[in-house]
Structures are given as structure tokens and as C-alpha cells.
């Protein structure tokens, strides 16, 4: 595997400035080409050595130990995993069994501006990788100039001036020989940041998908609650009609008038509830449209009704699968980038080497530039070692080490947060399932009690408060049942988000 490491700059700058022998005679062009080939071979050997990068990033073992320590906090098995169900989950969106919901999610992750912005940041990171890696290769440039100058003649011979021409072109090569691996380490840091950006894009995509599912479920919940409120108003109006007929009969008019007044008050409260639930549905509908990248006109139909989960959470999920979460992988890549930056700062203390050279031609006549005898070349080397900069380099090492520690602790905190999210969602899955079963029974019993209370009231065996109370109990139980169904669906989406995808440990989000 090819390694790149941070090194001090070793610039190779060729400047071809002359081809004159020891006796002042022009060097034969064949001899010049032979020497140029030797220089090319030497440069090629240096390039191969730099490409292999003998000097790997410093503290690589420390990075592996730190990451292993963080990952070692994962438990062997999730605490709140349920027993194995009869049928395992089939996938992330397939769990909900709604084609409309799948279509909404696919639309959201395709059109939302935030994902397009995240994708653009990935392209920026890729371009930065190219920029950082460019210093590993020689930089080639061509320069040319033409100059004509006149110098004044001697004052004793007025009018006689000296005119000189000079034409020159050179091919310049500048190369930082990455002997210590400084440039390669910078490139490695850029690659790690690019990978972090890519994982961040995947995390944003998964988060948007889960948010779209939860918002669509909330809209379906709001619409069902709105329809339930409409049904409640219809029932209360029916009950009010019964009470008004009792008042018209003239039997115990004072009591009948009180019953009618109480029923009217409950009807007004039901109408207020209807308006409140209509407002909630409208807000959720506009929020869903914004997630889909549409203008929030309040016309999105959503998924209609709450879908039914096809299966429960499978047992035996390995806790290590949580580490596939894209946000955790992005945090780990930022730690690797910080280590490469720290290595670069340490290697800045090492000496730097520069190779310089150029190849070209110069002449006083333009048409003579093509002649071999006008050729010029220059090769040179330079070594430099920084002795004192007021502690700047040492402070740079401390700065990068502090950034590494910050990224490492942020990674550890993200892992702990992920563990909490998974355990919470797994526990909520069991609680919500049991709560839904209890509410189903409560709603059925409340509806039965309402029918009995209505019959008892019509026979004069119970008062109106009992009738109104049973109606309210039925409404509350049905509302709570719808709410817990929706909450269970939202919790399932949160569980998939916490796990970083579906229940398959080999499938990426």
C-alpha cells in the first residue's frame, strides 16, 4: 500500500542558464542531451522513492490504539433487544409497507437543497485532495521574453548610441521532493477530510429520509385525529338532539335544560379541538412539502393513513453494527485527518532540500534561437534547516495535537450518544408495543361503555354527566391509540437512523 507522509519542502527548480565548457567553447548538443538524460534518471529515482514514502505518518500506532479504545466501549449485545419474532425485518423502508411513503422518501433525498449542498462539499473536498497531492509532482512552466535596449553614446561622440537585443526562452521545472513525507501527509489529511465529507453526506441523506418518514407519519396522524374530531362532533350533535327532545317533552325541564347546556358546552369544546387539529395538520403538511423541496402551499396529500409495521425488531443484532453509522465514520475520519496534520507539524522541524534547474536558449538575434549553440541550462541543489522562529513550529505541534485530542473526544462522545439512541429506541419499541395493546383494549371498552350509557340515559336510568363522560373517554382512548401508533412508527424510523440503516449488518445506508 502506498503511503504518503508530511515532509519539509524540497523544491526542484531547474534553470537552464548556459552550456559553456571549461575552455569557453560551446558544449556539443549530444553531450548536453546525455547529461540531461542522466539528470532525468536521477529525478525518476527520487520520484519513486518519494512515491513509496519511507516516512509514514507519526503516531500511527497511537491512532489505532485510541480508536480501538473508543470502539471497545460497545457492549456484546444490546440490553433491550426483544425475543426473536416469527418473521425478521425485511429492510429500512420495507418495514413500513407503504409505497407512498417510499416514494416520498426517494423524492426528498433526490431534491432537497441541503443534500445538494452536502454533495457540493464532497466535490470541494475532492478538489482539495488534488490540490494537496499536486505538490508531489514537478511543476512545469515555460518562460520567454524579448528585450531591446539603447544605451547613450559617449559624450565626446554625440549621436552614437549603443543598441542591444536579447531573446530568451526557458523551460522551468519546480519540484518539492517529499523526502520526509510532509506533502504526502497533507494529502492524506485531505483524503481523510474528503472521506469525512462523503460520510457526512450519507449521514445527511439517512437523517433526511428518517425525518421525511417521521413527518409523513405525523401528517397521517394529524389527519386521522382530525377525522376523529369530526366524528366526535357528529356524535355529540346526535347526543345533543336527544337531549333537546327530552327538553321538548317537558319532563323535568330544569334538569333537561342543564343537560342540554352541558352537551352544548362539550360540543363547542369538540369544535375547538377540531380547529386545533386542523391547524396541526396544516403545519405538518407544509413541513413535509419543505422536506420534499416544494413550496409549502399546504396541498401535499401525504400517505393518507398510518401504515402498519410488517415486523418487529429482530433479536441478536450485534452492537458493532452501530459503528457503520455514517456520522460515526465521519468522526473517525476527522480523527485520522487530525493525526496527519499533527504529523505534518512535527516534520516541519526537519531540514528541507531544494533542487533547481532550467533548460532553454538565449540569443541576441531572434532567428538564432533554434541553433544548438544558443542553448543554456542550469542545475543546482540547496539544503535549509530552520534554527529559530520564536517557537512557532513548536506551537504548531501543540495546536495540532490539541485538535487531534478534540476530534478524538468528539468521536468518543458521538459513539456514546449513538449507544444511547439505539438503547432508547429499542426500549421504546417494547414500551410502545405494550401501550398500543392496552389502548386498543381501552378504546374498545370505552366504545362499549358509551353505548351502554346512551341506552341507560334514554331509559332514564343514568344522568347526562355519565353519558358525556363516556363519550369523552371514548374520544380520548381513540385519540391516544392513534397517537401511540404514530409514535411507534416514528420510533422505528429513529431506530433505523440510530443503527445507520436497516437491520442487516452488511448493508450500508
C-alpha positions as CSV (number, residue, x, y, z in Angstrom):
1,X,0.0,0.0,0.0
2,X,1.4,3.4,-1.0
3,X,1.9,5.7,2.0
4,X,2.2,9.5,1.8
5,X,3.7,11.4,4.7
6,X,4.3,15.0,5.6
7,X,7.8,16.3,4.8
8,X,9.7,19.6,4.6
9,X,9.7,21.1,1.2
10,X,12.4,20.1,-1.3
11,X,11.9,22.2,-4.3
12,X,13.4,21.1,-7.6
13,X,13.7,24.3,-9.7
14,X,15.5,23.9,-13.0
15,X,17.0,26.9,-14.7
16,X,19.0,26.2,-17.9
17,X,21.5,29.1,-17.8
18,X,24.4,28.1,-20.0
19,X,26.2,25.3,-21.9
20,X,29.8,26.5,-22.0
21,X,32.8,24.2,-21.5
22,X,35.9,24.7,-19.4
23,X,37.7,26.5,-22.3
24,X,34.8,28.7,-23.1
25,X,33.7,26.5,-26.0
26,X,30.1,25.5,-26.5
27,X,29.2,22.1,-25.3
28,X,28.1,19.7,-28.0
29,X,24.3,19.3,-28.0
30,X,24.7,15.5,-27.9
31,X,26.7,15.8,-24.7
32,X,24.1,18.1,-23.3
33,X,21.3,15.6,-24.1
34,X,23.3,12.8,-22.4
35,X,23.7,14.7,-19.2
36,X,20.1,15.7,-19.3
37,X,19.1,12.0,-19.6
38,X,21.2,11.3,-16.5
39,X,19.5,14.0,-14.6
40,X,16.1,12.7,-15.7
41,X,17.1,9.2,-14.4
42,X,18.2,10.6,-11.0
43,X,15.0,12.6,-10.7
44,X,12.9,9.5,-11.6
45,X,14.7,7.5,-8.8
46,X,13.9,10.3,-6.4
47,X,10.3,10.4,-7.5
48,X,9.9,6.7,-7.0
49,X,11.4,7.0,-3.5
50,X,9.1,9.8,-2.6
51,X,6.1,8.0,-4.1
52,X,6.8,5.0,-1.8
53,X,7.2,7.4,1.2
54,X,9.6,5.7,3.5
55,X,8.4,8.0,6.3
56,X,4.9,7.2,7.3
57,X,2.7,9.5,9.5
58,X,4.0,9.8,13.0
59,X,1.9,8.3,15.9
60,X,0.0,5.9,13.7
61,X,0.0,3.3,16.4
62,X,-1.4,5.8,18.9
63,X,-4.3,6.5,16.4
64,X,-5.1,2.8,16.2
65,X,-5.0,2.4,20.0
66,X,-7.2,5.4,20.6
67,X,-9.8,4.3,18.1
68,X,-9.8,0.7,19.4
69,X,-10.3,2.0,22.9
70,X,-13.4,4.0,21.8
71,X,-14.8,1.1,19.8
72,X,-14.2,-1.2,22.8
73,X,-17.0,0.6,24.7
74,X,-19.6,-1.2,22.6
75,X,-21.5,-3.9,24.6
76,X,-21.5,-7.5,23.4
77,X,-25.3,-7.3,23.0
78,X,-27.9,-4.6,23.2
79,X,-29.6,-4.7,26.6
80,X,-33.2,-4.1,25.4
81,X,-33.3,-6.5,22.5
82,X,-36.7,-8.3,22.3
83,X,-37.1,-12.0,21.7
84,X,-36.8,-13.3,18.1
85,X,-40.1,-12.6,16.2
86,X,-41.6,-15.1,13.8
87,X,-40.6,-13.0,10.9
88,X,-37.4,-10.9,10.7
89,X,-37.5,-7.3,9.4
90,X,-37.0,-7.1,5.7
91,X,-35.4,-3.6,5.4
92,X,-35.4,0.0,6.2
93,X,-38.4,1.4,4.3
94,X,-39.9,-2.1,3.7
95,X,-40.7,-2.2,7.4
96,X,-43.5,0.3,6.9
97,X,-45.1,-1.5,3.9
98,X,-46.1,1.8,2.2
99,X,-45.3,2.5,-1.4
100,X,-46.4,6.1,-0.9
101,X,-44.0,6.6,2.0
102,X,-41.2,5.1,0.0
103,X,-41.9,7.4,-2.9
104,X,-41.9,10.5,-0.6
105,X,-38.6,9.5,0.9
106,X,-37.0,8.9,-2.6
107,X,-38.2,12.2,-3.7
108,X,-36.9,14.0,-0.6
109,X,-33.4,12.6,-0.9
110,X,-33.3,13.5,-4.5
111,X,-34.5,17.1,-4.5
112,X,-33.7,18.6,-1.1
113,X,-31.3,21.5,-1.3
114,X,-29.4,20.6,1.9
115,X,-28.3,17.3,0.3
116,X,-27.2,19.0,-2.8
117,X,-25.2,21.4,-0.7
118,X,-23.6,18.4,1.1
119,X,-22.8,16.8,-2.2
120,X,-21.1,20.0,-3.3
121,X,-19.0,20.0,-0.2
122,X,-17.9,16.5,-1.1
123,X,-16.8,17.7,-4.5
124,X,-14.9,20.6,-2.8
125,X,-13.1,18.1,-0.6
126,X,-12.1,16.0,-3.7
127,X,-10.7,19.1,-5.4
128,X,-8.7,19.8,-2.2
129,X,-7.2,16.3,-2.4
130,X,-6.0,17.1,-5.9
131,X,-4.5,20.4,-4.8
132,X,-2.6,18.8,-1.9
133,X,-1.3,16.0,-4.0
134,X,-0.1,18.3,-6.8
135,X,3.0,19.2,-4.8
136,X,4.2,15.6,-5.0
137,X,4.8,16.1,-8.8
138,X,7.1,18.6,-10.6
139,X,5.6,21.9,-11.7
140,X,6.5,22.7,-15.3
141,X,6.4,26.2,-16.8
142,X,7.7,27.9,-20.0
143,X,9.0,31.5,-20.0
144,X,10.0,33.7,-22.9
145,X,11.0,37.3,-23.3
146,X,12.3,39.7,-25.9
147,X,14.2,42.8,-24.9
148,X,15.6,45.7,-27.0
149,X,17.6,48.5,-25.1
150,X,19.5,51.5,-26.1
151,X,22.4,53.0,-24.1
152,X,23.5,56.6,-24.7
153,X,26.8,57.0,-26.5
154,X,29.9,58.7,-25.0
155,X,29.5,62.5,-24.7
156,X,32.7,63.1,-26.8
157,X,31.0,61.4,-29.8
158,X,27.5,62.8,-29.6
159,X,24.8,60.9,-31.6
160,X,26.5,57.5,-31.4
161,X,24.2,55.2,-29.3
162,X,24.5,51.5,-28.4
163,X,21.5,49.3,-29.1
164,X,21.3,45.7,-27.8
165,X,18.8,42.9,-28.4
166,X,18.1,39.9,-26.2
167,X,15.8,37.0,-26.8
168,X,15.3,34.2,-24.3
169,X,13.1,31.2,-23.6
170,X,13.4,28.6,-20.9
171,X,11.6,25.6,-19.6
172,X,11.5,25.7,-15.8
173,X,10.8,22.7,-13.6
174,X,10.0,23.2,-9.9
175,X,9.7,20.2,-7.7
176,X,9.3,19.7,-3.9
177,X,11.0,16.4,-3.2
178,X,8.8,15.0,-0.5
179,X,11.7,13.2,1.3
180,X,10.2,13.2,4.8
181,X,6.6,12.8,3.6
182,X,5.3,16.3,4.5
183,X,3.3,16.8,1.3
184,X,2.1,13.3,1.3
185,X,0.8,13.7,4.9
186,X,-1.0,16.8,3.9
187,X,-2.6,14.8,1.1
188,X,-3.5,12.1,3.5
189,X,-5.2,14.6,5.7
190,X,-7.1,15.9,2.7
191,X,-8.2,12.4,1.8
192,X,-9.4,11.8,5.3
193,X,-11.4,15.0,5.2
194,X,-12.9,14.1,1.8
195,X,-14.0,10.7,3.2
196,X,-15.5,12.5,6.2
197,X,-17.4,14.8,3.9
198,X,-18.7,11.8,1.9
199,X,-19.8,10.1,5.1
200,X,-21.4,13.4,6.3
201,X,-23.4,13.4,3.0
202,X,-24.6,9.8,3.7
203,X,-25.5,10.8,7.2
204,X,-27.5,13.8,6.0
205,X,-29.2,11.5,3.4
206,X,-30.2,9.0,6.1
207,X,-31.3,11.7,8.5
208,X,-33.4,13.3,5.8
209,X,-35.0,10.0,5.0
210,X,-35.9,9.4,8.6
211,X,-37.2,12.9,9.1
212,X,-39.4,12.5,6.0
213,X,-40.8,9.3,7.3
214,X,-41.5,10.8,10.7
215,X,-43.1,13.9,9.2
216,X,-45.2,11.9,6.8
217,X,-46.3,9.7,9.7
218,X,-47.1,12.8,11.8
219,X,-49.2,14.2,8.9
220,X,-51.2,10.9,8.7
221,X,-51.6,11.0,12.5
222,X,-52.9,14.6,12.3
223,X,-55.3,13.8,9.5
224,X,-56.7,10.8,11.4
225,X,-57.1,12.8,14.5
226,X,-58.8,15.5,12.5
227,X,-61.3,12.9,11.1
228,X,-61.8,11.5,14.6
229,X,-62.6,15.0,15.9
230,X,-65.1,15.4,13.1
231,X,-66.7,12.1,14.1
232,X,-66.7,13.2,17.7
233,X,-68.6,16.4,16.7
234,X,-71.1,14.3,14.8
235,X,-71.8,12.0,17.8
236,X,-72.1,14.9,20.2
237,X,-74.6,16.6,17.9
238,X,-76.6,13.5,17.8
239,X,-76.5,13.3,21.6
240,X,-77.5,17.0,21.8
241,X,-80.5,16.2,19.6
242,X,-81.6,13.5,22.0
243,X,-81.2,15.9,25.0
244,X,-83.2,18.6,23.2
245,X,-86.0,16.2,22.6
246,X,-86.0,15.4,26.3
247,X,-86.4,19.1,26.9
248,X,-89.2,19.4,24.4
249,X,-91.2,16.7,26.2
250,X,-91.4,19.0,29.3
251,X,-90.4,16.3,31.7
252,X,-88.2,17.9,34.4
253,X,-87.4,21.0,32.3
254,X,-84.8,22.3,34.7
255,X,-82.8,19.1,34.6
256,X,-83.3,18.8,30.8
257,X,-82.1,22.4,30.3
258,X,-79.0,21.7,32.3
259,X,-78.3,18.6,30.3
260,X,-78.6,20.5,27.1
261,X,-76.3,23.2,28.3
262,X,-73.6,20.7,29.3
263,X,-73.9,19.0,26.0
264,X,-73.6,22.3,24.1
265,X,-70.5,23.1,26.1
266,X,-68.9,19.8,25.2
267,X,-69.9,20.3,21.5
268,X,-68.2,23.7,21.5
269,X,-65.1,22.2,23.0
270,X,-65.1,19.5,20.4
271,X,-65.3,22.1,17.6
272,X,-62.3,23.9,19.2
273,X,-60.4,20.6,19.2
274,X,-61.2,20.2,15.5
275,X,-59.8,23.6,14.6
276,X,-56.6,22.9,16.7
277,X,-56.1,19.6,15.0
278,X,-56.7,21.2,11.6
279,X,-54.0,23.7,12.3
280,X,-51.6,21.0,13.3
281,X,-52.2,19.0,10.2
282,X,-51.7,22.2,8.1
283,X,-48.4,22.9,9.7
284,X,-47.2,19.3,9.3
285,X,-48.3,19.3,5.6
286,X,-46.2,22.4,4.9
287,X,-43.2,21.0,6.8
288,X,-43.4,17.8,4.6
289,X,-43.6,19.9,1.5
290,X,-40.4,21.8,2.6
291,X,-38.7,18.4,3.1
292,X,-39.6,17.4,-0.4
293,X,-38.1,20.7,-1.8
294,X,-41.5,22.1,-2.8
295,X,-43.2,25.4,-2.0
296,X,-45.1,25.0,1.3
297,X,-48.5,25.5,-0.2
298,X,-50.3,23.2,2.2
299,X,-51.5,20.9,-0.6
300,X,-49.4,17.7,0.0
301,X,-51.6,14.7,0.4
302,X,-49.1,12.7,2.3
303,X,-49.6,8.9,2.8
304,X,-53.3,9.1,3.8
305,X,-53.4,6.6,6.7
306,X,-50.9,5.3,9.2
307,X,-49.1,2.2,7.8
308,X,-48.7,-1.0,9.7
309,X,-45.3,-2.2,10.6
310,X,-44.7,-5.5,8.9
311,X,-42.5,-7.0,11.6
312,X,-40.8,-6.3,14.9
313,X,-37.1,-5.7,15.7
314,X,-35.0,-8.9,15.1
315,X,-33.1,-10.2,18.0
316,X,-29.4,-10.8,18.1
317,X,-28.3,-7.5,16.5
318,X,-24.6,-7.1,17.0
319,X,-23.7,-3.9,18.7
320,X,-20.7,-3.4,16.4
321,X,-23.1,-2.7,13.5
322,X,-23.7,0.7,15.1
323,X,-20.2,1.7,14.1
324,X,-21.3,1.6,10.5
325,X,-23.2,4.8,11.1
326,X,-22.0,7.4,8.6
327,X,-21.8,10.2,11.2
328,X,-19.5,8.0,13.3
329,X,-17.4,7.0,10.3
330,X,-17.1,10.8,9.5
331,X,-16.0,11.5,13.1
332,X,-13.4,8.7,12.8
333,X,-12.1,10.1,9.5
334,X,-11.7,13.6,11.1
335,X,-9.6,12.0,13.8
336,X,-7.3,10.4,11.1
337,X,-7.1,13.8,9.4
338,X,-6.1,15.5,12.7
339,X,-3.3,12.9,13.2
340,X,-1.9,13.6,9.7
341,X,-1.9,17.3,10.5
342,X,-0.1,16.6,13.7
343,X,2.5,14.5,11.9
344,X,3.0,17.3,9.4
345,X,3.6,19.8,12.1
346,X,6.2,17.6,13.7
347,X,8.1,17.0,10.5
348,X,8.2,20.8,9.9
349,X,11.2,20.7,12.3
350,X,13.2,18.6,9.8
351,X,15.6,20.1,7.2
352,X,14.4,20.9,3.6
353,X,16.1,20.3,0.3
354,X,15.7,22.1,-2.9
355,X,16.8,21.1,-6.4
356,X,16.8,23.8,-9.1
357,X,17.3,23.8,-12.8
358,X,16.1,25.1,-16.1
359,X,16.6,24.4,-19.8
360,X,16.3,27.0,-22.7
361,X,18.0,29.2,-25.2
362,X,19.2,32.7,-25.4
363,X,20.4,34.9,-28.3
364,X,20.8,38.5,-29.5
365,X,19.1,37.5,-32.7
366,X,15.6,36.0,-32.8
367,X,16.3,33.7,-35.8
368,X,19.3,32.2,-33.9
369,X,17.2,30.8,-31.1
370,X,16.9,27.5,-33.0
371,X,20.6,26.9,-33.2
372,X,22.2,24.4,-30.7
373,X,24.9,26.7,-29.7
374,X,22.4,29.1,-28.1
375,X,21.3,26.5,-25.6
376,X,21.6,27.2,-21.9
377,X,20.9,25.0,-18.8
378,X,21.4,25.1,-15.1
379,X,21.2,22.5,-12.3
380,X,21.5,23.3,-8.6
381,X,20.8,22.0,-5.1
382,X,20.0,23.6,-1.8
383,X,19.5,22.5,1.8
384,X,18.0,24.5,4.5
385,X,17.3,24.0,8.2
386,X,15.2,26.3,10.4
387,X,17.0,27.2,13.6
388,X,14.8,29.7,15.3
389,X,11.3,31.1,14.7
390,X,10.2,32.2,18.1
391,X,8.5,28.9,19.0
392,X,6.1,29.0,16.0
393,X,6.8,25.4,14.9
394,X,6.6,24.0,18.5
395,X,3.3,25.9,19.0
396,X,2.1,24.4,15.7
397,X,2.7,20.9,17.0
398,X,0.8,21.7,20.2
399,X,-2.0,23.2,18.2
400,X,-2.4,20.1,16.0
401,X,-2.1,17.7,19.0
402,X,-4.9,19.6,20.8
403,X,-7.1,19.4,17.7
404,X,-6.4,15.7,17.5
405,X,-7.5,15.3,21.1
406,X,-10.6,17.4,20.5
407,X,-11.6,15.2,17.5
408,X,-10.9,12.0,19.4
409,X,-13.1,13.0,22.3
410,X,-15.8,14.2,20.0
411,X,-15.7,10.8,18.3
412,X,-15.9,9.1,21.7
413,X,-18.9,11.3,22.7
414,X,-20.6,10.5,19.4
415,X,-20.2,6.8,20.0
416,X,-21.7,7.1,23.5
417,X,-24.6,9.2,22.1
418,X,-25.2,6.5,19.4
419,X,-25.3,3.8,22.0
420,X,-27.9,5.8,24.0
421,X,-30.0,6.4,20.9
422,X,-30.1,2.7,20.0
423,X,-30.8,1.5,23.5
424,X,-33.6,4.2,23.9
425,X,-35.2,3.3,20.6
426,X,-35.1,-0.5,21.4
427,X,-36.6,0.1,24.8
428,X,-39.3,2.4,23.4
429,X,-40.2,-0.3,20.8
430,X,-41.2,-2.6,23.6
431,X,-43.0,0.0,25.7
432,X,-44.9,1.4,22.7
433,X,-46.0,-2.0,21.6
434,X,-47.4,-2.9,25.0
435,X,-49.0,0.6,25.3
436,X,-50.7,0.1,21.9
437,X,-52.2,-3.2,23.0
438,X,-53.5,-1.7,26.2
439,X,-55.0,1.3,24.3
440,X,-56.7,-1.0,21.8
441,X,-58.5,-2.7,24.7
442,X,-59.3,0.7,26.4
443,X,-60.8,2.1,23.2
444,X,-63.0,-1.0,22.7
445,X,-64.2,-0.9,26.2
446,X,-64.8,2.8,26.1
447,X,-66.9,2.5,23.0
448,X,-68.9,-0.3,24.6
449,X,-69.5,1.8,27.7
450,X,-70.7,4.7,25.6
451,X,-73.4,2.6,24.0
452,X,-74.5,1.3,27.4
453,X,-74.6,4.8,28.9
454,X,-76.7,6.1,26.0
455,X,-79.2,3.3,26.4
456,X,-79.3,3.9,30.2
457,X,-79.9,7.7,29.7
458,X,-82.7,7.2,27.2
459,X,-84.3,4.9,29.8
460,X,-83.8,7.5,32.5
461,X,-81.5,5.2,34.5
462,X,-78.4,7.5,34.4
463,X,-77.7,11.2,34.2
464,X,-76.3,13.2,31.4
465,X,-72.9,13.5,33.1
466,X,-72.3,9.8,32.7
467,X,-73.2,9.9,29.1
468,X,-70.9,12.9,28.3
469,X,-68.1,11.3,30.4
470,X,-68.3,8.0,28.4
471,X,-68.3,9.9,25.2
472,X,-65.2,11.8,26.3
473,X,-63.5,8.6,27.4
474,X,-64.1,7.0,24.0
475,X,-62.7,10.0,22.2
476,X,-59.6,10.2,24.4
477,X,-58.9,6.5,24.1
478,X,-59.2,6.5,20.3
479,X,-57.0,9.7,20.1
480,X,-54.4,8.1,22.3
481,X,-54.4,4.9,20.2
482,X,-53.8,6.8,17.0
483,X,-51.0,8.8,18.7
484,X,-49.2,5.7,20.1
485,X,-49.4,4.0,16.7
486,X,-47.8,7.1,15.1
487,X,-45.2,7.3,17.8
488,X,-44.3,3.7,17.3
489,X,-43.8,4.3,13.6
490,X,-41.6,7.4,14.3
491,X,-39.6,5.4,16.8
492,X,-38.9,2.7,14.2
493,X,-37.6,5.4,11.9
494,X,-35.5,6.7,14.8
495,X,-34.1,3.2,15.4
496,X,-33.1,2.8,11.8
497,X,-31.4,6.2,12.0
498,X,-29.6,5.2,15.1
499,X,-28.4,2.0,13.6
500,X,-27.3,3.6,10.4
501,X,-29.6,1.8,8.1
502,X,-31.7,-1.4,8.1
503,X,-31.3,-4.4,10.4
504,X,-28.8,-6.1,8.1
505,X,-25.3,-5.6,9.5
506,X,-23.8,-5.8,6.0
507,X,-25.9,-3.1,4.3
508,X,-24.8,0.4,4.1
509,X,-27.3,3.3,4.3
